[in-house]
Every structure is written in C-alpha cells, then in structure tokens.
Amino acid sequence: MATTPEIAPNLVRVSHQDAKTFAISLLTASGVSARNAEITASALVQADSRGVESHGILRLPSYLARVRNGVLDPVAEPTLTHITPVVAQVDGHNGFGFPAAHLGMDTAIAMARVFGIGMVSVKHSNHFGMSAWIVKQAVEADMMSLVFTNSSPALPVWGGREKMMGVSPIACGAPGGKGKDAKPFILDMAPSVAARGKIHKALRRGEKIPADWALDGEGKQTDDPAKALEGVMLPMGGPKGSALAIMMDVFSGVLSGSAFAGGVTGPYDMSKPGDVGHFFVAIKPDLFMNLDEFKNRMDILYQKVVKGEKMHGVDRIYFPGEIEQLSEEQRLKDGIPYAKEEIDVLNAEAEKLGVDKIPLME
C-alpha cells in the first residue's frame, strides 16, 4: 500500500483541486470572470504541482494587491486581431496575463492546424506565471511551440551595473513519444542563474539563497534574499544570459508595442500597469512526416538522452521538463506542500475577500 511521503514539520499539504478551487474563489471575489479565473487558477496550480512554487498560488496576494491599487484591471477581456492568416495580435487591456496568454497560444494553435504555423504577439498584458503551462497547452494539442515574454528590470546587461533587462523566461516544447509513458520536451528557463521568483519564495520561507544568484545593492554577492531583491540578478553564462534577456525584450516588447528596455512594471510593484509583452509560435510537427513518425523520432531522442553514459555521481539523466512532470504526477496523488506561513498569507487574503480558507489535507 502506498504511503504519503513525509514532509518537513513546517509544511502542510493541499490537494491540487482544493488549491485550484481556492484560487478561483479569490479571483472571482476580486471581479475576475469565471472563465478567466479558471484559466488563471489552473496555470498557478500547475506551477505548484510541477514544483515551481515560485510561480504558483502564492503569487495571488501580489496580483490582487495590484487590483486593489488600480493598476491591474480584473474585468478586462483580451481582444484578438488577425493580421495575416498566420499572424495575429492579442491586446490584454491591462488584465490578468493568463487569459491573454491562453488566447494567444490557442489562436496560434488554430492557425498552425490549418497553415502549419501560427504566430501571435500579445501587448498590454501582465505577468502570466510559469511559461511551461503555455508550452503544455501546445503539447496537449500535438504542437511544437515557442513561448517568450519580457518582464520588469532585474538584470544588468553584460558590462553594466543597473537593472535594465527582465529575468524573462525562454520556453519551448514538442510532443513526446507515443504511449502513456511518453515524455514531452518542455524547456522553461530564465536567462539568469535563477528565477527572481525563487528569491521571493526564499524570503517568504526565511531561507538563504546560493551566493552566486544575485548581487546586493552595493554590488556584492549575497545569500540574503532581502538584500538580493535590493540589488540585481546575475545572468547565466555572463554575456550569453544577458543576450538572451535582450532577445526576450526584442520579440516580446519591441515587436508587440508593449514596454521594453526597463519599462515593464513587475507584479510586486503597485505604481503603474505592467504593460508586459509576449510572443508565441505554434508549429505543426507533421509538416515533413506523419505525426506517428515524428513521435517515434522524439521517443528515440528521449531514450538516447536518458540512457546515455552518466558522469560520476549522477544517478539518472532527465529529459528537459521530466523532473517537473514526475513532480506533477506525485503531487496530484499526494498533494502540494506549502509552508504554514504561506498558508497564513493565503488565508489572510481569503479573510479580506470574505471567502473560505484553503482546506488542508489530513
């Protein structure tokens, strides 16, 4: 008989469905439509289920604070404009980023089904959480994809010292091999050594961070998340990470007509609208062969990767996105772990809005 894994004393578990229902209740109580609340809550809980808690439902208090401060419109509906048969643009109208992103990828997928490729630019949007949920949206439609976004300044350009570029994730994906054990290719990575959301998570939980993640306000390495948030994130690979961050600004900000070059407002900033830009591409994978052959080739790639010879000290090689997929499978069964302090923050939000507290698993 399977048993629930032990968790640290300061952690409690919540079922993924209860977490989603709770998130929907906070959003609808704040004026978000039922459909947009469903899209947003689903994306946030997917992040928690995949072990990306930095982009999960703990983001809701900052989002809702922006609603209360009048810099995020909870009732805004994204609108779609077709430019060519394979190009479209979504205007998020300063609403939640999740519905705008969902519409963008849904539109790209629909165009790709007919024409082989679809490209959508999104303007005047907001933070959309973990990029992998949008990649999964494409994968579940048997599509390859590119998912770009820009974000608020946190990273210096290489050689500089001021915050200018965002820690803007680059993500892409492709359907995996055939069968129930198929592992899709899902890459979702920041151009910095670590995502800034991980620093916010460490701050919430009273944890230190690795000293090579960020610099404090004086330009010194720090393991204190509070000091790190006063300074800058460090790009991965030096100039390479810096160049990727600039690329995200080109495709997401400059191209879309949204903010760029340090002009994006972050989800923890209550001063003005985010004006975030996104860029999505969906590609039909059976353009040059049938879908079965493509999936068989993806399975060969997967097997070659994970069964390769391992370096000393490595027990297992994982395909990009596989660790998160395994986490999701486990947490769908056993629940999502949260720190008690995080639950307190969520319940405080529930009290403000007059909705039920989040239920814990026994």
Phi, psi and omega in degrees: 000132181288145177240153178287129181301147177291148177232161183300151185302330182270009179250145174233166182244146176229135178293150182298325180291319178294322178297319180292315179299318179297315180298318179299319182295320177296317184291313181294325177293342179263005175103359180285139179297158182302317182293314181292327176294320178297314179298314183293312181297319180300316181295318181294318181288329173301320179297313178299319181293328181273005178083014179255061187297340178298344182235025182262208187291348175290353173282341187301316180304321179288320177301313185288331173296323177293325175298311182296331179272003174076018181251004174220126185268109184289339184262357181298141176245129178294145178241152187243135174233123176276130181263310174222178178300340181239008181227135177216165175227139175252135171255118182281347178052034179061028172270187177301143183289335185295310178297323178295318179293319180298315178297320180298311180290323178300320179291318178299319179297315181299319179292321181294327178300325183270315189249359177093336180209148175218139182229130181227130173258141180238130179239162176053047183252192177222179180308133180246020175077218182284127182295333186299332181293330178284322174300317178298323177304318178287315180303318181292344174261014181061040180239147166278160183203158167236135180228113179239152171208157169254176186202176185294153185297131179210348190236133174281151169290156185298125183097347179259178180229352181264153174292125178222310181268156176274162169276071192267118186290146169252129184222149176201165182196170177205147177300148179271190179295180184276157175100169186292338180264012181298137179246110177291160173270116179227107177256127177217104186219150176270154177280000176262171177301323177214156176290144181296331178300332178290332177287318176298321178297315179298321179297316179300321186267003179068031182255157173274164177243157174302142187291347182263012180277322190206166173248149177279186184297343179262006179081019180253149176297145182214149173253008180264115183299326179296317178291326179297322180289343175276344183251225183229152172284157177256133180288144175287142177063023177060242184295336180293312178296322178299316180295322177296320178297321177294320178301319179299323179292322179297307186284327185265321185262301183300311184294321187280335187095009176269184180294155178201177177053046177090003184271351180288139177262132185279167183290349177257005182257122184263012190277326185197168179303154184290316183053047179278147175244148178230165178213123184234141173228132172245138183230129177286119188284348181258041177283329187243357178196169179284165187295323179299317180295319178301314182293324176297320179292322176296323179293321176299317178299314180301312182297320179297319182293306189283341180257012178292164179294133186267145175288164182302132177089356180262125180273328185207142174259132181248148172282148178306127181091350185289320179300317179293323178294320179293321176299317180297316179300319181291315185286336173295331178274315192258352182097167182259127179278133174230151172289146180302323179296327178290320176298321178299319179296317179295318180291330175295322177294319179298320180296320178300322187264356177071035177244166183295147176292163181285127182281141180260151175283149178290000000 
